[in-house]
Amino acid sequence: MRLSEFIDRLSGLSEIAFELPNGKLVPEHFHVTEVGKISKHFIDCGGTLRDEQKISFQLWEENDYNHRLHPDKLFKIIELAKDKLELPDVEIEVEYQGESINKFHLDFDGKNFLLVNTQTDCLAKENCGIPAQKPKGKLSEIQNSCCTPESGCC
């Protein structure tokens, strides 16, 4: 979800709720402790130089059960961040503490913001000989058509 979509969805809510992939809600006393702009400049395994920008929201909870973040307060935080950080209208990545810091994509079901698991991926599949779909056939035939250490794909 892009920042503009989030703001649009937020404006129609009286309460904010984030739902984890397992269906449980982030406790209602959470805080958004950071709104940030993340710039990532990297090279993929195929040698392509890439630039990526995301907006980051960090959700945090503590034993402060008497406060609840309301949509208007979060809207003000975002507006301040847009002004001070010159936030672009790009995808939002949400950080939330699990066993480690988990990063999620964001979606909306009409009531709750949904935290969607992220996945790693190879950005240079065409350079590695990775087929678009998993090949079907005998394992011995498939193994002969895949990357080998000598192929230089990885």
N, C-alpha and C positions, 0 to 999 in steps of 0.2 A: 504494500500500500504506500502510495506517495504521500508526502506531507500535506498537499492540498486536499487529498481524499480524506485523510485523518481529520483535518480541521473541519471539513464539511460534515463528517459523521459526528464529530464531537459537538458541533453547534446544536444538534437536535437532541442531545441527551440531558437528563437531569442527574444522572449518576454515571460514573465510569467504572467499568468492570473489565478485567482482563482474564480470559479463560486459557488455561494451560492445555497442551495437547491431550492430556489424560482426562479432560472434562472438568477438573477442579478449577475453582476461581482463585486468583491471587487474592490473599486476604484483603478485605476492604479498607484496611488501615495502611495500605501501601503508600509510598511517596514516589514521585518521579524525581530522583536526585540529580539527574543530569539530562540535558538536551544538548546534543553535540553534533558537529559536522565531522565526518570521518572521510579522509582522502587516502586512498590506497594506490600507490604507484608500484607496479610489479611487472615481472616478466613471467609468462607461462612456460610450461615444459616444452612447448613448440617454438619458443624463442620470440613470441610476440609481446611487445611492450604494451602494457595496459594501464589505464587510469580508471578508477572507480570512486564514486562518491556516494555516501549514504548519510542519512540522519540517524542518530543514535538516541534512544530513550533508555535510561537505566531505571528499572523499578527496584525498590528496596522496601523492606518491611522491618519493623522493630516492634517493641512492646508498647508503642504509642497507640493505644486503642481509642483515644478520645478525638483523634483527628481523622478526617477523611478528605481526600483530594476531590474537589468538585470540578466539573467541566470548565467553569469560568476561570478558575484559578490556573488550571493547566493551559487554557487558551492564552492567558496573560504571560505565562512562562514561555510558551512557544513564540508569542509575538516579540517578547524581549530577545529571545535567541535569534529569531529571524533578523531583527534589527542589528544586534551586536555581532552575530556570526555570519551574516549575509547567507542564510541558509537557502540552498537551491531547492527546487521542488523535485526531490528524488525519493527513492525508496527508504522506508524507515526500517531500522533494525532495532529490536528490543533486547536488552540485556536483563537477565533475571537470574538470581542465585539458585542453583540446584546443587548437585554434588560439586560442581565447579560453576563458573559463570557460563550460563547458556545463552546463545544468541538465537533469536526467533525472527521470522518474517511476521508480518501483521496482516490480518484479514478482519472482516466484520460480518456478523450474522444478523444484523438488525437490532441487536440488543447489547451484545458483548464484543469487545475486541478480542480476536482469537490469536493466540500465540502459536505460530506454525513452525514446526521443526525445520531447521536448515540442514542442508546436506553439502558435503564437499563434492566437487566435480572436476573432471579434466576439461580444460578449456581448449585443448588442442587435439581432440580425438582424431581429426583427419590426419594429423602428423604422426599419430601413434598406430594407425591402422585399426582403430577400435570401430567395429561396425555399429551402425545406427541402431540396429536391433540385435539382440542376442541370436547368434546363429543356431539353427536347429540341425541336428544330425548326430552322427556318432562322435563320441568324445575324441577318438584318435584323429578323425578328420578335422574337427574344430581346432584341436591343439596345433595341428600343422599350419593353420591359416592365421594364427594369432601372433602378436609380437614375440620376438625372441630376444635374448640379451644382445645378440649380434646386430639386430636391425637398426639400432640407434634411435628407436622411437622414444625412449625414456631415459 
